[in-house]
Amino acid sequence: MAADKAILEQDDALYDEAAEVVRLASAAGLTVGCAESCTGGLVSACLTSAPGSSAAVRGGVVSYAIPVKHDVLGVPYDGLLDVPQLGAVSSECAAAMAMGARKVLSCDACVSVTGIAGPGGGEPGKPVGTVWFGIDTAPSSRTVMHLLEGDRADVRRQACHVALGLLREALMELSAK
C-alpha cells in the first residue's frame, strides 16, 4: 500500500502528465480509457486525480487475471493466451486488451499495460520489467515494449509514465485530423 501511495503522491510529473491528457482530451471533445494488468489501476488513478477528468475519462478495466482479459476484454485464449511464447505479456495481448477496452468503454483512445512488475515472475525472454503497452484509436492501433528497471514500485511508476505518454500522443494525433 505504501509503495502505491508513493507512486501517486510523490511523483509530481505523473500528476502533470495525467492533467495534460485530461486537458487535451477535454479540449478536443475526446474520451480516454485504460486496460491495466501489472499497473493494477494506477494509470486510471492518475487520470482521475486530475480536475475535470470526468469529462474525458470513460473508465478503466483492471484485467489482472487471465480470465478477465478473456471474458471482459475479449483477448483470445486460442493462439494467444494459451501459447507460452506469447501469453499475457506480449504485443498481441497488449493490442487485444487496448482494442477490447476501447470497445467496452466506448472511448476514443485506450491504452493497455501488461507486463512483469516483479519481484518474481520473470522467465526466459521476458525478464522482470518487461512491459507491453497498446494504444488503440478508431484509425490506428500499435504496441510498444519497454524493459523497465528497478523494484516493483519503480516498474509500475515508469509504466504509468509510458501509458500516459501514449495517450497524450494518441490524443494529439486524433486532434490533428
PyMOL CGO cylinders between C-alpha atoms (Angstrom):
from pymol import cmd
from pymol.cgo import CYLINDER

trace = [
    CYLINDER, 0.00, 0.00, 0.00, 2.75, 2.48, 0.87, 0.3, 1, 1, 1, 1, 1, 1,
    CYLINDER, 2.75, 2.48, 0.87, 4.51, 1.94, -2.47, 0.3, 1, 1, 1, 1, 1, 1,
    CYLINDER, 4.51, 1.94, -2.47, 1.34, 2.69, -4.46, 0.3, 1, 1, 1, 1, 1, 1,
    CYLINDER, 1.34, 2.69, -4.46, 0.66, 5.76, -2.33, 0.3, 1, 1, 1, 1, 1, 1,
    CYLINDER, 0.66, 5.76, -2.33, 4.19, 6.94, -3.10, 0.3, 1, 1, 1, 1, 1, 1,
    CYLINDER, 4.19, 6.94, -3.10, 3.63, 6.39, -6.83, 0.3, 1, 1, 1, 1, 1, 1,
    CYLINDER, 3.63, 6.39, -6.83, 0.60, 8.66, -6.86, 0.3, 1, 1, 1, 1, 1, 1,
    CYLINDER, 0.60, 8.66, -6.86, 1.56, 11.26, -4.26, 0.3, 1, 1, 1, 1, 1, 1,
    CYLINDER, 1.56, 11.26, -4.26, 5.29, 11.66, -4.64, 0.3, 1, 1, 1, 1, 1, 1,
    CYLINDER, 5.29, 11.66, -4.64, 5.63, 11.89, -8.41, 0.3, 1, 1, 1, 1, 1, 1,
    CYLINDER, 5.63, 11.89, -8.41, 4.54, 15.35, -9.50, 0.3, 1, 1, 1, 1, 1, 1,
    CYLINDER, 4.54, 15.35, -9.50, 5.38, 14.52, -13.10, 0.3, 1, 1, 1, 1, 1, 1,
    CYLINDER, 5.38, 14.52, -13.10, 2.73, 11.78, -13.14, 0.3, 1, 1, 1, 1, 1, 1,
    CYLINDER, 2.73, 11.78, -13.14, 0.11, 14.24, -11.96, 0.3, 1, 1, 1, 1, 1, 1,
    CYLINDER, 0.11, 14.24, -11.96, 1.22, 16.79, -14.57, 0.3, 1, 1, 1, 1, 1, 1,
    CYLINDER, 1.22, 16.79, -14.57, 1.15, 14.19, -17.36, 0.3, 1, 1, 1, 1, 1, 1,
    CYLINDER, 1.15, 14.19, -17.36, -2.31, 12.98, -16.35, 0.3, 1, 1, 1, 1, 1, 1,
    CYLINDER, -2.31, 12.98, -16.35, -3.61, 16.57, -16.17, 0.3, 1, 1, 1, 1, 1, 1,
    CYLINDER, -3.61, 16.57, -16.17, -2.23, 17.20, -19.67, 0.3, 1, 1, 1, 1, 1, 1,
    CYLINDER, -2.23, 17.20, -19.67, -4.00, 14.11, -21.04, 0.3, 1, 1, 1, 1, 1, 1,
    CYLINDER, -4.00, 14.11, -21.04, -7.27, 15.26, -19.45, 0.3, 1, 1, 1, 1, 1, 1,
    CYLINDER, -7.27, 15.26, -19.45, -6.77, 18.80, -20.78, 0.3, 1, 1, 1, 1, 1, 1,
    CYLINDER, -6.77, 18.80, -20.78, -6.04, 17.59, -24.32, 0.3, 1, 1, 1, 1, 1, 1,
    CYLINDER, -6.04, 17.59, -24.32, -8.98, 15.18, -24.35, 0.3, 1, 1, 1, 1, 1, 1,
    CYLINDER, -8.98, 15.18, -24.35, -11.40, 17.73, -22.93, 0.3, 1, 1, 1, 1, 1, 1,
    CYLINDER, -11.40, 17.73, -22.93, -10.29, 20.46, -25.34, 0.3, 1, 1, 1, 1, 1, 1,
    CYLINDER, -10.29, 20.46, -25.34, -10.83, 18.14, -28.31, 0.3, 1, 1, 1, 1, 1, 1,
    CYLINDER, -10.83, 18.14, -28.31, -14.06, 16.59, -27.02, 0.3, 1, 1, 1, 1, 1, 1,
    CYLINDER, -14.06, 16.59, -27.02, -12.39, 13.17, -26.86, 0.3, 1, 1, 1, 1, 1, 1,
    CYLINDER, -12.39, 13.17, -26.86, -12.53, 10.41, -24.28, 0.3, 1, 1, 1, 1, 1, 1,
    CYLINDER, -12.53, 10.41, -24.28, -9.91, 8.00, -22.94, 0.3, 1, 1, 1, 1, 1, 1,
    CYLINDER, -9.91, 8.00, -22.94, -9.83, 4.66, -21.18, 0.3, 1, 1, 1, 1, 1, 1,
    CYLINDER, -9.83, 4.66, -21.18, -7.41, 2.10, -19.80, 0.3, 1, 1, 1, 1, 1, 1,
    CYLINDER, -7.41, 2.10, -19.80, -6.92, -1.64, -19.69, 0.3, 1, 1, 1, 1, 1, 1,
    CYLINDER, -6.92, -1.64, -19.69, -4.42, -2.47, -16.97, 0.3, 1, 1, 1, 1, 1, 1,
    CYLINDER, -4.42, -2.47, -16.97, -2.76, -5.58, -15.70, 0.3, 1, 1, 1, 1, 1, 1,
    CYLINDER, -2.76, -5.58, -15.70, 0.57, -5.06, -13.91, 0.3, 1, 1, 1, 1, 1, 1,
    CYLINDER, 0.57, -5.06, -13.91, -0.29, -1.46, -13.00, 0.3, 1, 1, 1, 1, 1, 1,
    CYLINDER, -0.29, -1.46, -13.00, -3.48, -2.60, -11.28, 0.3, 1, 1, 1, 1, 1, 1,
    CYLINDER, -3.48, -2.60, -11.28, -5.45, 0.59, -11.93, 0.3, 1, 1, 1, 1, 1, 1,
    CYLINDER, -5.45, 0.59, -11.93, -2.69, 3.11, -11.28, 0.3, 1, 1, 1, 1, 1, 1,
    CYLINDER, -2.69, 3.11, -11.28, -3.00, 4.70, -14.74, 0.3, 1, 1, 1, 1, 1, 1,
    CYLINDER, -3.00, 4.70, -14.74, -6.71, 5.20, -14.17, 0.3, 1, 1, 1, 1, 1, 1,
    CYLINDER, -6.71, 5.20, -14.17, -6.00, 6.58, -10.70, 0.3, 1, 1, 1, 1, 1, 1,
    CYLINDER, -6.00, 6.58, -10.70, -3.52, 9.07, -12.16, 0.3, 1, 1, 1, 1, 1, 1,
    CYLINDER, -3.52, 9.07, -12.16, -6.02, 10.22, -14.78, 0.3, 1, 1, 1, 1, 1, 1,
    CYLINDER, -6.02, 10.22, -14.78, -8.87, 10.62, -12.32, 0.3, 1, 1, 1, 1, 1, 1,
    CYLINDER, -8.87, 10.62, -12.32, -6.66, 12.61, -9.94, 0.3, 1, 1, 1, 1, 1, 1,
    CYLINDER, -6.66, 12.61, -9.94, -6.77, 15.50, -12.43, 0.3, 1, 1, 1, 1, 1, 1,
    CYLINDER, -6.77, 15.50, -12.43, -9.55, 18.06, -12.05, 0.3, 1, 1, 1, 1, 1, 1,
    CYLINDER, -9.55, 18.06, -12.05, -12.06, 17.81, -14.88, 0.3, 1, 1, 1, 1, 1, 1,
    CYLINDER, -12.06, 17.81, -14.88, -11.28, 14.16, -15.53, 0.3, 1, 1, 1, 1, 1, 1,
    CYLINDER, -11.28, 14.16, -15.53, -14.97, 13.22, -15.51, 0.3, 1, 1, 1, 1, 1, 1,
    CYLINDER, -14.97, 13.22, -15.51, -15.35, 14.99, -18.86, 0.3, 1, 1, 1, 1, 1, 1,
    CYLINDER, -15.35, 14.99, -18.86, -12.64, 12.90, -20.51, 0.3, 1, 1, 1, 1, 1, 1,
    CYLINDER, -12.64, 12.90, -20.51, -12.11, 9.59, -18.68, 0.3, 1, 1, 1, 1, 1, 1,
    CYLINDER, -12.11, 9.59, -18.68, -14.62, 6.86, -19.55, 0.3, 1, 1, 1, 1, 1, 1,
    CYLINDER, -14.62, 6.86, -19.55, -13.14, 4.29, -17.19, 0.3, 1, 1, 1, 1, 1, 1,
    CYLINDER, -13.14, 4.29, -17.19, -10.66, 1.50, -16.81, 0.3, 1, 1, 1, 1, 1, 1,
    CYLINDER, -10.66, 1.50, -16.81, -10.59, -2.27, -16.69, 0.3, 1, 1, 1, 1, 1, 1,
    CYLINDER, -10.59, -2.27, -16.69, -8.13, -3.91, -14.32, 0.3, 1, 1, 1, 1, 1, 1,
    CYLINDER, -8.13, -3.91, -14.32, -7.61, -7.26, -16.00, 0.3, 1, 1, 1, 1, 1, 1,
    CYLINDER, -7.61, -7.26, -16.00, -5.00, -8.70, -13.69, 0.3, 1, 1, 1, 1, 1, 1,
    CYLINDER, -5.00, -8.70, -13.69, -6.21, -12.28, -14.15, 0.3, 1, 1, 1, 1, 1, 1,
    CYLINDER, -6.21, -12.28, -14.15, -6.13, -14.15, -17.46, 0.3, 1, 1, 1, 1, 1, 1,
    CYLINDER, -6.13, -14.15, -17.46, -9.87, -14.97, -17.34, 0.3, 1, 1, 1, 1, 1, 1,
    CYLINDER, -9.87, -14.97, -17.34, -10.69, -11.25, -17.05, 0.3, 1, 1, 1, 1, 1, 1,
    CYLINDER, -10.69, -11.25, -17.05, -8.51, -10.48, -20.05, 0.3, 1, 1, 1, 1, 1, 1,
    CYLINDER, -8.51, -10.48, -20.05, -10.52, -13.08, -21.96, 0.3, 1, 1, 1, 1, 1, 1,
    CYLINDER, -10.52, -13.08, -21.96, -14.04, -12.67, -20.53, 0.3, 1, 1, 1, 1, 1, 1,
    CYLINDER, -14.04, -12.67, -20.53, -14.18, -8.87, -20.28, 0.3, 1, 1, 1, 1, 1, 1,
    CYLINDER, -14.18, -8.87, -20.28, -11.73, -7.64, -22.91, 0.3, 1, 1, 1, 1, 1, 1,
    CYLINDER, -11.73, -7.64, -22.91, -12.09, -10.44, -25.45, 0.3, 1, 1, 1, 1, 1, 1,
    CYLINDER, -12.09, -10.44, -25.45, -8.43, -11.44, -25.52, 0.3, 1, 1, 1, 1, 1, 1,
    CYLINDER, -8.43, -11.44, -25.52, -8.47, -14.89, -27.16, 0.3, 1, 1, 1, 1, 1, 1,
    CYLINDER, -8.47, -14.89, -27.16, -7.18, -17.96, -25.33, 0.3, 1, 1, 1, 1, 1, 1,
    CYLINDER, -7.18, -17.96, -25.33, -6.61, -19.91, -28.53, 0.3, 1, 1, 1, 1, 1, 1,
    CYLINDER, -6.61, -19.91, -28.53, -3.40, -18.92, -30.23, 0.3, 1, 1, 1, 1, 1, 1,
    CYLINDER, -3.40, -18.92, -30.23, -2.55, -16.17, -27.74, 0.3, 1, 1, 1, 1, 1, 1,
    CYLINDER, -2.55, -16.17, -27.74, -3.14, -16.64, -24.02, 0.3, 1, 1, 1, 1, 1, 1,
    CYLINDER, -3.14, -16.64, -24.02, -2.51, -20.39, -24.29, 0.3, 1, 1, 1, 1, 1, 1,
    CYLINDER, -2.51, -20.39, -24.29, 0.77, -20.01, -26.20, 0.3, 1, 1, 1, 1, 1, 1,
    CYLINDER, 0.77, -20.01, -26.20, 3.78, -19.77, -23.86, 0.3, 1, 1, 1, 1, 1, 1,
    CYLINDER, 3.78, -19.77, -23.86, 5.85, -17.66, -26.28, 0.3, 1, 1, 1, 1, 1, 1,
    CYLINDER, 5.85, -17.66, -26.28, 3.02, -15.11, -26.44, 0.3, 1, 1, 1, 1, 1, 1,
    CYLINDER, 3.02, -15.11, -26.44, 0.70, -15.19, -23.43, 0.3, 1, 1, 1, 1, 1, 1,
    CYLINDER, 0.70, -15.19, -23.43, -0.35, -12.21, -21.36, 0.3, 1, 1, 1, 1, 1, 1,
    CYLINDER, -0.35, -12.21, -21.36, 2.99, -10.42, -21.69, 0.3, 1, 1, 1, 1, 1, 1,
    CYLINDER, 2.99, -10.42, -21.69, 3.11, -9.86, -25.43, 0.3, 1, 1, 1, 1, 1, 1,
    CYLINDER, 3.11, -9.86, -25.43, 2.43, -7.36, -28.16, 0.3, 1, 1, 1, 1, 1, 1,
    CYLINDER, 2.43, -7.36, -28.16, -0.58, -9.37, -29.24, 0.3, 1, 1, 1, 1, 1, 1,
    CYLINDER, -0.58, -9.37, -29.24, -2.13, -9.34, -25.78, 0.3, 1, 1, 1, 1, 1, 1,
    CYLINDER, -2.13, -9.34, -25.78, -1.47, -5.60, -25.30, 0.3, 1, 1, 1, 1, 1, 1,
    CYLINDER, -1.47, -5.60, -25.30, -3.15, -4.88, -28.64, 0.3, 1, 1, 1, 1, 1, 1,
    CYLINDER, -3.15, -4.88, -28.64, -6.16, -7.06, -27.86, 0.3, 1, 1, 1, 1, 1, 1,
    CYLINDER, -6.16, -7.06, -27.86, -6.53, -5.52, -24.39, 0.3, 1, 1, 1, 1, 1, 1,
    CYLINDER, -6.53, -5.52, -24.39, -6.50, -1.95, -25.75, 0.3, 1, 1, 1, 1, 1, 1,
    CYLINDER, -6.50, -1.95, -25.75, -8.93, -2.80, -28.53, 0.3, 1, 1, 1, 1, 1, 1,
    CYLINDER, -8.93, -2.80, -28.53, -11.26, -4.70, -26.21, 0.3, 1, 1, 1, 1, 1, 1,
    CYLINDER, -11.26, -4.70, -26.21, -11.28, -1.96, -23.59, 0.3, 1, 1, 1, 1, 1, 1,
    CYLINDER, -11.28, -1.96, -23.59, -11.88, 0.77, -26.17, 0.3, 1, 1, 1, 1, 1, 1,
    CYLINDER, -11.88, 0.77, -26.17, -14.93, -1.18, -27.30, 0.3, 1, 1, 1, 1, 1, 1,
    CYLINDER, -14.93, -1.18, -27.30, -16.20, -1.94, -23.77, 0.3, 1, 1, 1, 1, 1, 1,
    CYLINDER, -16.20, -1.94, -23.77, -15.63, 1.63, -22.56, 0.3, 1, 1, 1, 1, 1, 1,
    CYLINDER, -15.63, 1.63, -22.56, -16.78, 3.33, -25.78, 0.3, 1, 1, 1, 1, 1, 1,
    CYLINDER, -16.78, 3.33, -25.78, -13.86, 5.74, -25.74, 0.3, 1, 1, 1, 1, 1, 1,
    CYLINDER, -13.86, 5.74, -25.74, -11.82, 7.44, -28.44, 0.3, 1, 1, 1, 1, 1, 1,
    CYLINDER, -11.82, 7.44, -28.44, -8.37, 6.36, -27.23, 0.3, 1, 1, 1, 1, 1, 1,
    CYLINDER, -8.37, 6.36, -27.23, -7.49, 3.47, -24.96, 0.3, 1, 1, 1, 1, 1, 1,
    CYLINDER, -7.49, 3.47, -24.96, -4.14, 2.43, -23.54, 0.3, 1, 1, 1, 1, 1, 1,
    CYLINDER, -4.14, 2.43, -23.54, -3.27, -1.02, -22.21, 0.3, 1, 1, 1, 1, 1, 1,
    CYLINDER, -3.27, -1.02, -22.21, -0.48, -2.15, -19.90, 0.3, 1, 1, 1, 1, 1, 1,
    CYLINDER, -0.48, -2.15, -19.90, 0.58, -5.76, -19.40, 0.3, 1, 1, 1, 1, 1, 1,
    CYLINDER, 0.58, -5.76, -19.40, 3.88, -6.96, -18.01, 0.3, 1, 1, 1, 1, 1, 1,
    CYLINDER, 3.88, -6.96, -18.01, 6.01, -8.35, -15.23, 0.3, 1, 1, 1, 1, 1, 1,
    CYLINDER, 6.01, -8.35, -15.23, 6.49, -5.86, -12.39, 0.3, 1, 1, 1, 1, 1, 1,
    CYLINDER, 6.49, -5.86, -12.39, 8.35, -8.29, -10.14, 0.3, 1, 1, 1, 1, 1, 1,
    CYLINDER, 8.35, -8.29, -10.14, 9.93, -9.14, -7.92, 0.3, 1, 1, 1, 1, 1, 1,
    CYLINDER, 9.93, -9.14, -7.92, 9.23, -12.62, -9.32, 0.3, 1, 1, 1, 1, 1, 1,
    CYLINDER, 9.23, -12.62, -9.32, 7.52, -13.84, -12.46, 0.3, 1, 1, 1, 1, 1, 1,
    CYLINDER, 7.52, -13.84, -12.46, 10.33, -13.33, -14.94, 0.3, 1, 1, 1, 1, 1, 1,
    CYLINDER, 10.33, -13.33, -14.94, 11.01, -16.06, -17.47, 0.3, 1, 1, 1, 1, 1, 1,
    CYLINDER, 11.01, -16.06, -17.47, 13.39, -16.64, -20.36, 0.3, 1, 1, 1, 1, 1, 1,
    CYLINDER, 13.39, -16.64, -20.36, 12.87, -13.88, -22.92, 0.3, 1, 1, 1, 1, 1, 1,
    CYLINDER, 12.87, -13.88, -22.92, 10.59, -11.98, -20.52, 0.3, 1, 1, 1, 1, 1, 1,
    CYLINDER, 10.59, -11.98, -20.52, 12.60, -10.76, -17.54, 0.3, 1, 1, 1, 1, 1, 1,
    CYLINDER, 12.60, -10.76, -17.54, 11.13, -8.76, -14.68, 0.3, 1, 1, 1, 1, 1, 1,
    CYLINDER, 11.13, -8.76, -14.68, 10.49, -5.26, -16.01, 0.3, 1, 1, 1, 1, 1, 1,
    CYLINDER, 10.49, -5.26, -16.01, 9.18, -6.42, -19.40, 0.3, 1, 1, 1, 1, 1, 1,
    CYLINDER, 9.18, -6.42, -19.40, 6.07, -4.35, -20.05, 0.3, 1, 1, 1, 1, 1, 1,
    CYLINDER, 6.07, -4.35, -20.05, 3.99, -4.22, -23.24, 0.3, 1, 1, 1, 1, 1, 1,
    CYLINDER, 3.99, -4.22, -23.24, 1.73, -1.27, -23.98, 0.3, 1, 1, 1, 1, 1, 1,
    CYLINDER, 1.73, -1.27, -23.98, -1.06, -0.99, -26.52, 0.3, 1, 1, 1, 1, 1, 1,
    CYLINDER, -1.06, -0.99, -26.52, -2.75, 2.15, -27.77, 0.3, 1, 1, 1, 1, 1, 1,
    CYLINDER, -2.75, 2.15, -27.77, -5.95, 1.86, -29.76, 0.3, 1, 1, 1, 1, 1, 1,
    CYLINDER, -5.95, 1.86, -29.76, -7.97, 4.55, -31.55, 0.3, 1, 1, 1, 1, 1, 1,
    CYLINDER, -7.97, 4.55, -31.55, -10.52, 4.21, -34.34, 0.3, 1, 1, 1, 1, 1, 1,
    CYLINDER, -10.52, 4.21, -34.34, -7.97, 4.96, -37.06, 0.3, 1, 1, 1, 1, 1, 1,
    CYLINDER, -7.97, 4.96, -37.06, -4.98, 3.07, -35.65, 0.3, 1, 1, 1, 1, 1, 1,
    CYLINDER, -4.98, 3.07, -35.65, -3.57, 0.61, -33.18, 0.3, 1, 1, 1, 1, 1, 1,
    CYLINDER, -3.57, 0.61, -33.18, 0.01, -0.07, -32.14, 0.3, 1, 1, 1, 1, 1, 1,
    CYLINDER, 0.01, -0.07, -32.14, 2.07, -1.63, -29.39, 0.3, 1, 1, 1, 1, 1, 1,
    CYLINDER, 2.07, -1.63, -29.39, 5.42, -0.93, -27.83, 0.3, 1, 1, 1, 1, 1, 1,
    CYLINDER, 5.42, -0.93, -27.83, 7.55, -2.82, -25.32, 0.3, 1, 1, 1, 1, 1, 1,
    CYLINDER, 7.55, -2.82, -25.32, 9.73, -1.29, -22.63, 0.3, 1, 1, 1, 1, 1, 1,
    CYLINDER, 9.73, -1.29, -22.63, 12.19, -3.07, -20.38, 0.3, 1, 1, 1, 1, 1, 1,
    CYLINDER, 12.19, -3.07, -20.38, 11.81, -1.06, -17.17, 0.3, 1, 1, 1, 1, 1, 1,
    CYLINDER, 11.81, -1.06, -17.17, 14.30, -1.16, -14.32, 0.3, 1, 1, 1, 1, 1, 1,
    CYLINDER, 14.30, -1.16, -14.32, 14.02, -1.06, -10.56, 0.3, 1, 1, 1, 1, 1, 1,
    CYLINDER, 14.02, -1.06, -10.56, 11.81, -2.66, -7.96, 0.3, 1, 1, 1, 1, 1, 1,
    CYLINDER, 11.81, -2.66, -7.96, 8.09, -3.36, -8.33, 0.3, 1, 1, 1, 1, 1, 1,
    CYLINDER, 8.09, -3.36, -8.33, 7.08, 0.22, -7.46, 0.3, 1, 1, 1, 1, 1, 1,
    CYLINDER, 7.08, 0.22, -7.46, 9.65, 1.64, -9.91, 0.3, 1, 1, 1, 1, 1, 1,
    CYLINDER, 9.65, 1.64, -9.91, 8.40, -0.57, -12.76, 0.3, 1, 1, 1, 1, 1, 1,
    CYLINDER, 8.40, -0.57, -12.76, 4.79, 0.33, -12.09, 0.3, 1, 1, 1, 1, 1, 1,
    CYLINDER, 4.79, 0.33, -12.09, 5.55, 4.07, -11.84, 0.3, 1, 1, 1, 1, 1, 1,
    CYLINDER, 5.55, 4.07, -11.84, 7.55, 4.04, -15.07, 0.3, 1, 1, 1, 1, 1, 1,
    CYLINDER, 7.55, 4.04, -15.07, 4.76, 2.08, -16.76, 0.3, 1, 1, 1, 1, 1, 1,
    CYLINDER, 4.76, 2.08, -16.76, 2.28, 4.80, -15.76, 0.3, 1, 1, 1, 1, 1, 1,
    CYLINDER, 2.28, 4.80, -15.76, 4.54, 7.43, -17.35, 0.3, 1, 1, 1, 1, 1, 1,
    CYLINDER, 4.54, 7.43, -17.35, 4.73, 5.47, -20.60, 0.3, 1, 1, 1, 1, 1, 1,
    CYLINDER, 4.73, 5.47, -20.60, 0.97, 4.82, -20.67, 0.3, 1, 1, 1, 1, 1, 1,
    CYLINDER, 0.97, 4.82, -20.67, 0.14, 8.49, -20.12, 0.3, 1, 1, 1, 1, 1, 1,
    CYLINDER, 0.14, 8.49, -20.12, 2.62, 9.47, -22.83, 0.3, 1, 1, 1, 1, 1, 1,
    CYLINDER, 2.62, 9.47, -22.83, 0.95, 7.09, -25.28, 0.3, 1, 1, 1, 1, 1, 1,
    CYLINDER, 0.95, 7.09, -25.28, -2.46, 8.53, -24.50, 0.3, 1, 1, 1, 1, 1, 1,
    CYLINDER, -2.46, 8.53, -24.50, -1.11, 12.07, -24.98, 0.3, 1, 1, 1, 1, 1, 1,
    CYLINDER, -1.11, 12.07, -24.98, 0.38, 11.15, -28.38, 0.3, 1, 1, 1, 1, 1, 1,
    CYLINDER, 0.38, 11.15, -28.38, -2.85, 9.45, -29.48, 0.3, 1, 1, 1, 1, 1, 1,
    CYLINDER, -2.85, 9.45, -29.48, -4.93, 12.47, -28.49, 0.3, 1, 1, 1, 1, 1, 1,
    CYLINDER, -4.93, 12.47, -28.49, -2.61, 14.81, -30.36, 0.3, 1, 1, 1, 1, 1, 1,
    CYLINDER, -2.61, 14.81, -30.36, -2.92, 12.62, -33.47, 0.3, 1, 1, 1, 1, 1, 1,
    CYLINDER, -2.92, 12.62, -33.47, -6.71, 12.47, -33.19, 0.3, 1, 1, 1, 1, 1, 1,
    CYLINDER, -6.71, 12.47, -33.19, -6.94, 16.23, -32.63, 0.3, 1, 1, 1, 1, 1, 1,
    CYLINDER, -6.94, 16.23, -32.63, -4.84, 16.93, -35.71, 0.3, 1, 1, 1, 1, 1, 1,
    CYLINDER, -4.84, 16.93, -35.71, -7.30, 15.12, -38.00, 0.3, 1, 1, 1, 1, 1, 1,
]
cmd.load_cgo(trace, "trace")
